[in-house]
């Protein structure tokens, strides 16, 4: 498994763990990110940076069309940042 795949798996598994004890708002955030992680995981890549950039691009594209509140967008970005910085 290369670093791209390891990053994807690490973040995906952490989100699944978070879902178990999540309140309704956190559950929404986890579910939203899990969808993007799954899509980007299916792509080919070489390293963590590529994976993180692709997820950020996927989120940016989705935020342009999804009808999310500013708070939801901020919370999703915050959770993503936390996960991407601590994944290994």
Backbone as ProteinMPNN parsed JSONL, in Angstrom:
{"seq_chain_A": "XXXXXXXXXXXXXXXXXXXXXXXXXXXXXXXXXXXXXXXXXXXXXXXXXXXXXXXXXXXXXXXXXXXXXXXXXXXXXXXXXXXXXXXX", "coords_chain_A": {"N_chain_A": [[0.862, -1.18, 0.0], [0.644, 2.147, -0.934], [1.737, 5.503, 0.135], [-0.37, 7.319, -0.492], [-2.664, 5.69, -0.516], [-2.5, 4.76, 2.106], [-2.936, 7.114, 3.565], [-5.557, 7.69, 2.787], [-6.917, 5.431, 3.808], [-6.342, 5.637, 6.556], [-7.591, 8.076, 7.316], [-10.24, 7.556, 6.556], [-10.863, 5.37, 8.259], [-10.613, 6.619, 10.754], [-12.712, 8.443, 10.625], [-14.877, 6.669, 10.567], [-14.635, 5.584, 13.134], [-15.166, 7.885, 14.633], [-17.832, 8.299, 13.994], [-19.247, 6.477, 15.516], [-19.686, 7.483, 18.114], [-20.759, 9.943, 17.635], [-22.519, 13.075, 17.851], [-25.621, 14.341, 16.413], [-24.872, 16.538, 14.657], [-22.098, 16.172, 14.343], [-22.184, 13.672, 13.2], [-23.282, 14.236, 10.698], [-21.152, 15.761, 9.61], [-19.083, 13.847, 9.565], [-20.208, 11.929, 7.824], [-20.456, 13.422, 5.48], [-17.77, 13.979, 4.856], [-16.833, 11.339, 4.604], [-17.978, 10.503, 2.204], [-16.581, 12.064, 0.32], [-13.97, 11.234, 0.83], [-14.136, 8.559, 0.076], [-14.62, 8.789, -2.7], [-12.264, 10.09, -3.608], [-10.401, 8.26, -2.784], [-10.645, 6.232, -4.617], [-9.234, 7.069, -6.769], [-5.998, 7.143, -8.385], [-2.877, 7.681, -6.816], [0.212, 8.967, -5.391], [1.196, 9.96, -2.942], [0.693, 11.394, 0.393], [0.244, 14.155, 0.244], [-0.819, 14.53, -2.353], [-3.234, 13.124, -2.034], [-4.488, 14.648, -0.002], [-4.706, 17.144, -1.303], [-6.423, 16.497, -3.383], [-8.752, 15.794, -2.01], [-9.351, 18.268, -0.85], [-9.819, 19.749, -3.185], [-12.047, 18.376, -4.148], [-13.88, 18.937, -2.086], [-14.009, 21.759, -2.335], [-15.177, 21.987, -4.897], [-17.652, 20.765, -4.399], [-18.749, 22.431, -2.428], [-19.394, 24.631, -3.917], [-21.735, 23.944, -5.185], [-23.4, 22.552, -3.425], [-25.982, 23.12, -1.066], [-25.131, 24.301, 1.553], [-24.877, 25.586, 4.879], [-22.932, 28.415, 5.984], [-21.766, 27.824, 8.419], [-21.788, 24.999, 8.4], [-20.02, 24.483, 6.259], [-17.695, 25.621, 7.315], [-17.35, 23.991, 9.588], [-16.977, 21.48, 8.379], [-14.631, 21.936, 6.926], [-12.914, 22.457, 9.074], [-12.917, 19.998, 10.467], [-11.866, 18.371, 8.457], [-9.301, 19.533, 8.18], [-8.218, 18.985, 10.697], [-8.199, 16.152, 10.608], [-6.568, 15.653, 8.359], [-4.13, 16.696, 9.116], [-3.356, 15.128, 11.233], [-3.373, 12.502, 10.455], [-1.885, 9.374, 9.91]], "CA_chain_A": [[0.0, 0.0, 0.0], [1.477, 3.344, -1.009], [1.35, 6.557, 1.084], [-1.685, 7.863, -0.883], [-3.669, 4.732, -0.031], [-2.425, 4.741, 3.565], [-3.587, 8.332, 4.045], [-6.987, 7.502, 2.567], [-7.414, 4.428, 4.745], [-6.227, 6.163, 7.909], [-8.633, 9.086, 7.548], [-11.526, 6.868, 6.454], [-11.082, 4.598, 9.49], [-10.823, 7.553, 11.866], [-14.079, 8.957, 10.502], [-15.785, 5.596, 10.993], [-14.553, 5.529, 14.599], [-15.832, 9.075, 15.159], [-19.274, 8.156, 13.792], [-19.83, 5.628, 16.558], [-20.121, 8.267, 19.275], [-21.015, 11.307, 17.175], [-23.837, 13.688, 17.99], [-26.184, 14.499, 15.057], [-24.086, 17.445, 13.819], [-20.828, 15.507, 14.024], [-22.51, 12.575, 12.298], [-23.393, 14.851, 9.374], [-19.804, 16.118, 9.158], [-18.373, 12.6, 9.247], [-20.807, 11.339, 6.627], [-20.112, 14.274, 4.337], [-16.365, 13.735, 4.521], [-16.657, 9.954, 4.167], [-18.298, 10.436, 0.784], [-15.471, 12.627, -0.449], [-12.804, 10.356, 1.024], [-14.366, 7.371, -0.749], [-14.426, 9.14, -4.106], [-10.855, 10.388, -3.873], [-9.651, 7.018, -2.551], [-10.73, 5.402, -5.815], [-8.265, 7.589, -7.738], [-4.613, 6.72, -8.184], [-1.974, 8.72, -6.362], [1.487, 8.477, -4.865], [1.589, 10.399, -1.606], [-0.313, 12.021, 1.243], [-0.052, 15.493, -0.25], [-1.746, 14.382, -3.473], [-4.535, 12.742, -1.496], [-5.066, 15.803, 0.693], [-5.07, 18.161, -2.29], [-7.595, 16.028, -4.132], [-9.921, 15.927, -1.14], [-9.656, 19.698, -0.758], [-10.41, 20.137, -4.465], [-13.379, 17.779, -4.163], [-14.704, 19.735, -1.181], [-14.214, 23.073, -2.949], [-16.16, 21.827, -5.974], [-18.957, 20.448, -3.807], [-19.26, 23.598, -1.711], [-19.93, 25.568, -4.902], [-23.069, 23.547, -5.629], [-24.217, 22.097, -2.304], [-26.654, 24.183, -0.325], [-24.713, 24.177, 2.947], [-24.718, 26.841, 5.597], [-21.539, 28.807, 6.21], [-21.297, 27.083, 9.594], [-21.5, 23.627, 7.979], [-18.786, 24.52, 5.461], [-16.6, 25.882, 8.249], [-17.168, 22.797, 10.425], [-16.416, 20.425, 7.529], [-13.22, 22.292, 6.683], [-12.185, 22.312, 10.33], [-12.728, 18.567, 10.718], [-10.929, 17.888, 7.443], [-7.969, 20.008, 8.534], [-7.799, 18.193, 11.859], [-7.917, 14.787, 10.17], [-5.457, 15.604, 7.411], [-2.881, 17.016, 9.803], [-2.995, 14.121, 12.238], [-3.423, 11.146, 9.898], [-0.665, 8.62, 9.587]], "C_chain_A": [[0.906, 1.24, 0.0], [0.973, 4.432, -0.045], [-0.012, 7.202, 0.781], [-2.797, 6.987, -0.293], [-3.671, 4.665, 1.499], [-3.128, 5.953, 4.167], [-5.105, 8.184, 3.929], [-7.571, 6.546, 3.602], [-7.404, 4.954, 6.18], [-7.366, 7.148, 8.217], [-10.013, 8.441, 7.502], [-11.839, 6.121, 7.759], [-11.313, 5.505, 10.701], [-12.226, 8.143, 11.825], [-15.102, 7.913, 10.929], [-15.796, 5.476, 12.516], [-15.297, 6.708, 15.224], [-17.348, 8.949, 15.056], [-19.957, 7.404, 14.934], [-20.391, 6.443, 17.721], [-20.499, 9.703, 18.907], [-22.425, 11.783, 17.521], [-24.351, 13.945, 16.57], [-25.379, 15.434, 14.147], [-22.768, 16.799, 13.407], [-21.051, 14.352, 13.051], [-22.641, 13.086, 10.86], [-22.007, 15.161, 8.809], [-19.022, 14.877, 8.737], [-18.898, 11.986, 7.959], [-20.438, 12.122, 5.374], [-18.673, 14.007, 3.897], [-16.127, 12.3, 4.039], [-16.96, 9.801, 2.685], [-17.162, 10.944, -0.078], [-14.225, 11.764, -0.352], [-12.947, 9.125, 0.137], [-14.116, 7.655, -2.221], [-12.949, 9.342, -4.44], [-9.995, 9.137, -3.682], [-9.623, 6.137, -3.784], [-9.756, 5.861, -6.904], [-6.873, 7.059, -7.415], [-3.773, 7.915, -7.745], [-0.754, 8.106, -5.717], [1.758, 8.833, -3.414], [0.448, 11.1, -0.874], [-0.728, 13.396, 0.721], [-1.032, 15.445, -1.421], [-3.144, 14.047, -2.976], [-5.214, 13.95, -0.858], [-5.516, 16.88, -0.289], [-6.307, 17.759, -3.071], [-8.858, 16.107, -3.289], [-10.317, 17.397, -1.036], [-10.303, 20.206, -2.045], [-11.844, 19.602, -4.572], [-14.343, 18.565, -3.273], [-15.014, 21.104, -1.783], [-15.274, 23.007, -4.044], [-17.56, 21.589, -5.412], [-19.559, 21.658, -3.114], [-19.862, 24.628, -2.674], [-21.365, 25.232, -5.296], [-23.981, 23.058, -4.505], [-24.808, 23.286, -1.573], [-26.37, 24.013, 1.172], [-24.632, 25.551, 3.58], [-23.228, 27.16, 5.725], [-20.944, 28.056, 7.394], [-20.949, 25.646, 9.23], [-20.192, 23.565, 7.188], [-17.58, 24.704, 6.379], [-16.304, 24.649, 9.102], [-16.549, 21.648, 9.629], [-14.942, 20.703, 7.275], [-12.366, 22.091, 7.941], [-11.911, 20.84, 10.632], [-11.73, 17.995, 9.715], [-9.498, 18.29, 7.791], [-7.402, 19.198, 9.693], [-7.394, 16.79, 11.423], [-6.68, 14.719, 9.272], [-4.123, 15.904, 8.068], [-2.421, 15.93, 10.755], [-2.995, 12.699, 11.704], [-2.033, 10.606, 9.643], [-0.951, 7.161, 9.738]], "O_chain_A": [[1.811, 1.362, 0.825], [-0.107, 4.291, 0.529], [-0.729, 7.588, 1.705], [-3.734, 7.478, 0.338], [-4.729, 4.529, 2.114], [-3.836, 5.829, 5.166], [-5.843, 8.513, 4.857], [-8.608, 6.831, 4.201], [-8.355, 4.736, 6.93], [-8.018, 7.05, 9.257], [-10.868, 8.754, 8.331], [-12.942, 6.229, 8.294], [-12.122, 5.185, 11.572], [-12.858, 8.323, 12.865], [-16.09, 8.244, 11.585], [-16.853, 5.287, 13.116], [-15.982, 6.545, 16.234], [-18.072, 9.434, 15.925], [-21.11, 7.677, 15.268], [-21.455, 6.123, 18.25], [-20.55, 10.576, 19.774], [-23.386, 11.015, 17.492], [-23.595, 13.784, 15.612], [-25.223, 15.135, 12.963], [-22.373, 16.877, 12.243], [-20.215, 14.085, 12.187], [-22.168, 12.445, 9.921], [-21.726, 14.851, 7.651], [-18.381, 14.86, 7.686], [-18.118, 11.571, 7.1], [-20.143, 11.537, 4.332], [-18.398, 13.831, 2.71], [-15.302, 12.078, 3.153], [-16.277, 9.054, 1.984], [-16.816, 10.33, -1.088], [-13.507, 11.585, -1.336], [-11.976, 8.697, -0.486], [-13.479, 6.861, -2.913], [-12.453, 8.821, -5.44], [-8.973, 8.979, -4.349], [-8.678, 5.373, -3.979], [-9.487, 5.122, -7.852], [-6.614, 6.587, -6.309], [-3.944, 9.025, -8.249], [-0.68, 6.894, -5.517], [2.466, 8.104, -2.719], [-0.612, 11.363, -1.442], [-1.905, 13.753, 0.755], [-1.973, 16.236, -1.472], [-4.127, 14.622, -3.443], [-6.376, 14.239, -1.141], [-6.588, 17.462, -0.125], [-7.147, 18.603, -3.385], [-9.923, 16.452, -3.801], [-11.499, 17.728, -1.126], [-11.237, 21.007, -1.995], [-12.741, 20.306, -5.036], [-15.483, 18.826, -3.66], [-16.159, 21.555, -1.743], [-16.159, 23.86, -4.114], [-18.536, 22.155, -5.905], [-20.766, 21.884, -3.206], [-20.736, 25.406, -2.289], [-22.127, 26.114, -5.693], [-25.204, 23.141, -4.621], [-24.182, 24.343, -1.482], [-27.247, 23.634, 1.947], [-24.355, 26.547, 2.912], [-22.378, 26.279, 5.591], [-19.768, 27.693, 7.382], [-19.935, 25.12, 9.69], [-19.358, 22.692, 7.427], [-16.567, 24.02, 6.231], [-15.142, 24.303, 9.314], [-15.696, 20.925, 10.143], [-14.105, 19.809, 7.395], [-11.235, 21.612, 7.865], [-10.796, 20.48, 11.011], [-10.848, 17.221, 10.087], [-8.584, 17.47, 7.703], [-6.244, 18.78, 9.665], [-6.344, 16.296, 11.834], [-5.847, 13.824, 9.419], [-3.088, 15.412, 7.618], [-1.232, 15.822, 11.053], [-2.646, 11.773, 12.436], [-1.133, 11.326, 9.21], [-0.067, 6.332, 9.517]]}, "name": "protein", "num_of_chains": 1, "seq": "XXXXXXXXXXXXXXXXXXXXXXXXXXXXXXXXXXXXXXXXXXXXXXXXXXXXXXXXXXXXXXXXXXXXXXXXXXXXXXXXXXXXXXXX"}
